[in-house]
Amino acid sequence: MSTEVLERPELKDADTGPEMFHYVRKEKIAESAVMGTYVVALCGETFPVTKAAKPGSPVCPKCKEIYESMAG
């Protein structure tokens, strides 16, 4: 399965700390970005795609754990 890390926009608040990014299915990214549909992250969070993560961005620990277990 192909995934990519994306930002969950609701977590941009100053109170929540750094922006958190999630792994989502790569084939759903363009559809969400164009149509505004929601994607489901590996951890179960749902959100519309707003932008992709930059290298070194904080990643959801739950998504990362699931992704790494799938890669093995």
N, C-alpha and C positions, 0 to 999 in steps of 0.2 A: 504494500500500500504506500502511496506517495503522500507525504504530508509537508506542510510548511508552517512556520511560526507566524502568527498574526496577533495583533493587539486587540484586546477586549476594551472598547472605548469607555465603558462605565468605570474603569479603574484608573482614570486619569486624574481624579480628584487629589488635591494637595493632602487631604487627610489620610489617604490610603497608602501613601508612600510612592515608590517608583512604579511606573507603568509595568503591567504584567502582560506577557505575551503567551499565547496558547498554540498548540499544534492542532491543525485542522486538515481535512482531506483536500489535497491540492486541486482536484477537479472541481471543487465547490467554490473556490476563491473568486474566479472571474464572474461567475453567476451572481454571487453575493455583491461584489463590487459594482456590477452594472445594474442589477435588478433590486438591490437592497434587501434580498432575502437573508435570513439568518443561517449561519453555519453552526455546526455542533463540534466543539473541541473534543479531543480525546478524553478529557476529564469530565465531559458532560455539560460544560458551560455553553450557552447559546448566545450569539451576538452577530450583528452585521459586520462585514469586513470594512475597515476604514483605512488601514495601512499595514504594510509588512514590517516585521522587526528588522532592526539594524544589528550587525554583529555585536555581541556583547550585551544585548538587551536581556533583562531578567525574564526567565521563562517559568511558567507555572510548574511547580515541582511535581504535581500529580501528572500533568501532561508529559513531562520529561521522563518520569518513571515508566509510564505506559509505553511511550515511544521506544525507549531503550529496551524494554522487555520484548517488543515486537521485532526489533532489529536483530535480535540474537538468534 
